Amino acid sequence: MNINVKVKVRVPATTANLGPGFDCLGLALKLYNTVEIFFNQSPIIHPPSPLLRFAKQSGRDCGGRANHQSPIRIEVEGEGRDSLPRDERNIVYQAAKLIFDKTAIIYQLSAISLKLVNQIPLARGLGSSAAARIGGLVAANKICEVITSRKGTSSPVEGRGSQRGLFVQRDSSSGNKLSDNEILSIAAQLEGHPDNVVPAFFGGLCISLLDKREINYVKLEFSKDLIVVVCIPELTISTEKARKILPKRVPLKDAVFNSSRVALLISALKEKRYDLLKLAMEDRLHQPYREKLIPGFKRILENAYRTGALGVALSGSGSTILAISDKRSAVSEKIGQAMVETFKKEGIKSRYLVLGIDQEGVKVEKKPCNV
């Protein structure tokens, strides 16, 4: 039976750290990427035999024929339309492929088409890579679920997946799809840390950590009184570059400085002590080093506070600057304008967005359907 399936998912942008919460705090924002996957093929679904493994690894189908006759089709709109790869290097495709491989679905490249509509800027500290990977993983997983149900099979795959060194403990009761925890584990290992992928998946404000290969997280309430202003300069900073600049060791007093402030930040948000946010969002573990990559960083923070921001910090590894404001005070536009003007004085173009907090996380926007 030939199966034509289309799945569309929406994934929010995320801002990580919020100052002192290095690699453990993340917040989902109402700015989205959508991933649409079209699958058109009669798939093979069962535990990978040596022949099927050979087919995957050699690029040949089960009859020994080459299965790369047609390239994968990827359409990109919005952010990255002129720069993102439209072949097997695309990280959305790579994430989807991991799911198909782990669930033992054999396919031709020509069976898959992707449509990516991106609102999240690339390499700006707003979780674009996390959104891409979560989008690919979730959409492909939903396709596997639909294919399995239509084929009437629920054969468990291998007990443990090891594609590209990623460990996944399979739950045989789930059939040919992965659980939420399995998807999170893969995404966090691909990203190297969970602070963006967890809020991208669940929405809201999340504390998370990767203990060995297990994701542990808590989703917290984030007050509806608060809104976020992000100032996005025309300045790209790769996560790799932003991590290389960090020291391998930090003074004990700096570790104490951050641990006390991240505890204060969580408590201040919970108790609505917004007067404490400026103090609570200070950092000594990453911002003092990364600010060297962003001209005028200190002046941007000063001007954001001057115009009414409650707390200001680098968004992720940058270059975006995040400011939190009380929506009741109606100063969000002024904060954004002040940050844009400060970047302008440094000779850097920028724009600002006033964003609400996304509480849903990744969402299947359309039910899987025949196309």
C-alpha positions, -999 to +999 in steps of 0.1 A: +000+000+000+014+034-010+011+059+018+010+097+013+013+115+046+017+152+054+025+165+089+030+201+100+044+212+134+051+246+149+080+252+173+086+283+194+118+303+197+136+301+230+158+323+251+183+305+273+202+315+305+182+346+315+214+359+329+227+335+356+210+303+346+238+291+323+228+260+304+199+252+326+172+280+323+151+285+291+120+304+282+097+298+251+087+329+231+058+336+207+080+335+176+078+304+155+093+281+129+070+256+111+082+223+097+061+205+072+071+170+061+056+152+031+061+114+030+052+096-002+063+060-004+053+024+005+076+019+035+091-012+050+085-014+088+101-040+111+132-045+132+163-038+111+177-070+096+213-071+084+200-065+049+180-034+060+210-021+078+231-026+047+204-008+027+206+023+050+244+023+052+251+017+015+224+039+001+207+010-017+172-005-015+164-040-005+170-053-040+205-038-041+195-008-062+207+027-055+181+047-036+196+081-041+183+086-076+165+118-066+177+144-041+156+153-011+133+183-018+136+211+008+118+245+005+128+273+028+109+305+035+117+334+058+149+333+079+177+314+062+161+311+028+193+322+012+217+303+034+203+271+047+212+239+029+186+222+008+201+187+009+212+161+034+232+187+054+200+204+065+196+197+103+158+194+101+162+166+076+190+150+097+167+150+128+139+134+108+163+108+094+173+098+130+136+090+138+131+070+106+163+051+112+155+043+148+119+032+140+132+010+112+114+027+083+134+023+051+128+050+025+142+067-006+153+103-004+128+111-031+100+100-007+106+130+016+099+166+010+103+194+036+088+229+037+104+251+064+089+285+072+112+303+096+105+333+118+134+326+142+166+344+132+197+322+127+227+324+150+212+351+172+207+333+205+170+325+200+171+287+197+169+284+159+189+251+159+168+237+188+136+246+170+148+230+138+158+197+155+127+195+176+106+202+145+122+175+125+121+150+153+084+156+162+072+157+126+090+125+116+078+108+148+042+117+140+047+103+104+060+070+119+030+068+141+006+073+112+024+049+089+025+022+117-012+026+123-021+023+087+001-007+081-014-024+112+020-031+127+035-023+161+067-043+160+092-029+185+126-020+170+160-028+184+163-026+222+188+003+220+194+027+193+230+039+187+227+060+155+255+085+156+263+076+192+229+086+205+215+064+232+178+057+233+161+032+256+132+019+235+098+012+250+082-017+232+047-006+241+051+025+220+054+006+187+072+022+158+075+057+174+096+074+201+083+087+234+086+124+244+115+116+267+133+098+239+129+127+215+141+151+242+171+129+249+181+129+212+175+166+208+196+175+239+225+153+228+224+169+193+224+204+209+249+195+236+226+210+264+189+209+272+182+246+280+166+254+246+151+221+236+131+216+268+111+249+266+109+245+228+092+211+235+070+220+265+067+258+264+070+282+293+099+287+317+119+255+322+147+244+344+165+214+329+196+193+331+211+164+313+222+138+338+243+113+318+217+106+291+185+114+310+167+147+308+154+161+341+132+192+340+106+213+358+082+237+340+075+268+361+048+294+360+058+327+343+037+356+352+012+369+327+021+404+338+055+401+321+064+405+285+097+401+267+115+426+244+142+411+222+166+434+202+181+415+173+212+430+157+226+422+123+254+404+140+257+366+139+275+347+167+279+310+164+273+289+195+307+273+190+325+306+189+306+319+220+315+287+239+352+288+229+356+322+245+345+309+279+371+299+305+375+263+315+377+273+352+360+301+371+367+315+406+347+301+435+333+336+442+318+338+407+302+304+411+286+315+444+276+348+427+257+329+400+242+302+422+227+328+446+213+349+417+197+320+398+180+310+431+169+346+436+156+348+400+134+317+403+120+330+437+115+365+424+095+353+394+074+330+415+066+356+442+063+384+416+091+404+432+099+422+400+120+447+419+146+420+424+149+410+387+177+435+379+199+420+407+188+384+400+197+385+363+233+395+369+259+370+357+296+363+360+299+329+342+294+338+306+283+374+299+315+391+310+333+370+283+307+371+256+301+408+258+333+413+240+316+400+209+288+426+211+298+462+206+281+485+231+268+457+253+270+475+286+254+506+272+226+486+258+218+472+292+221+506+308+197+522+283+172+493+286+171+498+323+168+535+320+137+532+299+119+508+323+132+473+318+129+450+349+157+427+339+181+426+309+205+398+297+222+383+267+198+359+250+215+325+249+250+330+235+239+362+216+238+384+198+202+391+207+196+411+239+166+402+261+147+426+283+118+417+306+092+444+312+058+447+330+032+448+302+010+470+325+036+498+324+035+502+286+072+508+283+081+478+260+083+499+228+105+525+245+129+497+257+131+483+222+138+516+207+165+525+232+183+492+224+181+498+187+194+533+190+223+521+211+233+495+185+230+522+158+255+543+176+279+514+173+273+512+136+251+481+138+216+478+124+191+460+146+153+455+151+133+448+182+103+425+188+078+426+217+069+389+224+046+371+247+055+338+264+046+306+246+031+281+270+023+253+245+057+243+231+059+222+200+025+217+184+012+196+156-008+223+138-025+199+114-036+164+119-016+140+097-035+136+065-033+121+030-021+144+003 
